[in-house]
Amino acid sequence: MRKSAVDQFPQCLDTLPVLLPTGHSTLRSRLDRWLEAQGLAPRIVGEFEDSALMTVFGARGLRWLGRSLDVKEEVHAILSRRGRHHPLTQQVLASAGV
């Protein structure tokens, strides 16, 4: 029985095309250190400064492969005093306990 890419995470990253943030981003340096620690050298097919644009490029073939608890990204939200926020922003803030 052949194992899926999900079953082989993170080793599957050596054989799959990956999209990554550009080299000057904090997340990219964290990812590079993690990949090196795992002994992985993925085939980078795109580098993006804008995470939303990267998501658009990856959306057609995007699928969940696995999770690394060693790589984290901080996200900051600025709230207005009026309290009128986009519904998605409200969901994110609620899940963060804000």
For each residue, the residues with C-beta under 8 A, 3 or more apart:
1:
2:
3: 7 8
4: 7 8
5: 8 9 12 16 65
6: 9 12 64 65 66
7: 3 4
8: 3 4 5 11 12
9: 5 6 12 13 65 66
10: 13 38 40 65 66 68
11: 8 14 38 40
12: 5 6 8 9 15 16 65
13: 9 10 16 18 35 38 40 42 65
14: 11 40 41 42
15: 12 43
16: 5 12 13 42 43 65
17: 42 43 44 45
18: 13 42 43 44 45
19: 44 45 46 47 48 54 57 58
20: 28 31 44 46 47 48 54
21: 25 27 28 31 47 48 49 51 54
22: 25 28 47 48 49
23: 28 29 32 47
24: 28
25: 21 22 28 29 49
26: 29 30 73
27: 21 30 31 71 73
28: 20 21 22 23 24 25 31 32
29: 23 25 26 32 33
30: 26 27 33 34 71 72 73
31: 20 21 27 28 34 35 71
32: 23 28 29 35 36
33: 29 30 36 37
34: 30 31 37 38 68 70 71
35: 13 31 32 38 40 41 42
36: 32 33 39 40
37: 33 34 70
38: 10 11 13 34 35
39: 36
40: 10 11 13 14 35 36
41: 14 35
42: 13 14 16 17 18 35
43: 15 16 17 18
44: 17 18 19 20 47
45: 17 18 19
46: 19 20 54 57
47: 19 20 21 22 23 44
48: 19 20 21 22 51 53 54 57
49: 21 22 25 53
50: 53 54
51: 21 48 54 55
52: 55 56
53: 48 49 50 56 57
54: 19 20 21 46 48 50 51 57 58
55: 51 52 58 59 62
56: 52 53 59
57: 19 46 48 53 54
58: 19 54 55 61 62
59: 55 56 62
60:
61: 58
62: 55 58 59
63:
64: 6
65: 5 6 9 10 12 13 16
66: 6 9 10
67:
68: 10 34 71
69:
70: 34 37
71: 27 30 31 34 68
72: 30
73: 26 27 30
74:
75:
76:
77: 89 92 93 98
78:
79: 83 85 93 98
80: 83 84 85
81:
82:
83: 79 80
84: 80
85: 79 80 89 90 93
86: 89 90
87: 90 91
88: 91 92
89: 77 85 86 92 93
90: 85 86 87 93 94
91: 87 88 94 95
92: 77 88 89 95 96
93: 77 79 85 89 90 96 98
94: 90 91 97 98
95: 91 92
96: 92 93
97: 94
98: 77 79 93 94
